[in-house]
Structures are given as C-alpha cells and as structure tokens.
Amino acid sequence: MSQADIRKFVTFSHTFSDPWAGEKTDGSLEDAQDVTLSFRFAKPGKTQIQRMQDKAVKAPGQAARNLLLDVVHPDDKQALLDSMEEYPGVTMSLAGAILKGVGMSSDLGN
C-alpha cells in the first residue's frame, strides 16, 4: 500500500480573476476571466510544518512551495506545478489555506 493510499486528502480550491487571460485580436485585453484551481492535499505533519517554518525565515516562497509539494496528492502534483508556474501567487494562497487548516493564523490578538 502506498503512502497516498493511507493518507487522507482534502480538496482545496482557489478562485480568482485573471485580467491577462483573454486578449482580443487588436491587442487589447478582454474582461478578466475567473480561474478556479482545485488540488487535493494531505494534512501536513509536525515535521513538515517545522521544515516550512525554518525555511520561511529566509525564503518564504520556497518554503510554501516545498510544503505544497510535500502534501499534494501524487495525481495532482504536475497540475499543481503547472499552475504555480503560470500563477505564482497561487503558491502562497494555497499554503496559507493549508496552514490555516492546521491552526496557524496571523489573526491572533486582532
């Protein structure tokens, strides 16, 4: 039995408007198009969170990317990599949602 078979995966979706998605033949931009991305992720463990926190001090983007690649479902990994290449902001958005799901929040005291 593979690791993917014994881990529980939950779907995280992120929707946003991409103002660069469409272009008319005259070179002007069309109205923004909504983009929805959905990927399955396992709950990160203590070691993965610690590794992410240690790396985030010097390279937060790389730390978020590493976390996502550690916990993404194997069948979704290539699509995630492609999406992170096309939409770099997705990395931080999805990592933030996963971290919030395990109790991390920047809202304390607010």
Secondary structure in CASP SS format (residue, H / E / C, confidence):
PFRMAT SS
TARGET T0000
AUTHOR 0000-0000-0000
METHOD secondary structure of the structure
MODEL  1
M C 1.00
S C 1.00
Q H 1.00
A H 1.00
D H 1.00
I H 1.00
R C 1.00
K C 1.00
F E 1.00
V E 1.00
T E 1.00
F E 1.00
S E 1.00
H E 1.00
T E 1.00
F E 1.00
S E 1.00
D E 1.00
P C 1.00
W C 1.00
A C 1.00
G C 1.00
E E 1.00
K C 1.00
T C 1.00
D C 1.00
G C 1.00
S C 1.00
L E 1.00
E C 1.00
D C 1.00
A C 1.00
Q E 1.00
D E 1.00
V E 1.00
T E 1.00
L E 1.00
S E 1.00
F E 1.00
R E 1.00
F E 1.00
A E 1.00
K C 1.00
P C 1.00
G C 1.00
K H 1.00
T H 1.00
Q H 1.00
I H 1.00
Q H 1.00
R H 1.00
M H 1.00
Q H 1.00
D H 1.00
K H 1.00
A H 1.00
V C 1.00
K C 1.00
A C 1.00
P H 1.00
G H 1.00
Q H 1.00
A H 1.00
A H 1.00
R H 1.00
N H 1.00
L H 1.00
L H 1.00
L H 1.00
D H 1.00
V H 1.00
V E 1.00
H C 1.00
P H 1.00
D H 1.00
D H 1.00
K H 1.00
Q H 1.00
A H 1.00
L H 1.00
L H 1.00
D H 1.00
S H 1.00
M H 1.00
E H 1.00
E H 1.00
Y C 1.00
P C 1.00
G H 1.00
V H 1.00
T H 1.00
M H 1.00
S H 1.00
L H 1.00
A H 1.00
G H 1.00
A H 1.00
I H 1.00
L H 1.00
K H 1.00
G H 1.00
V C 1.00
G C 1.00
M C 1.00
S C 1.00
S C 1.00
D C 1.00
L C 1.00
G C 1.00
N C 1.00
END
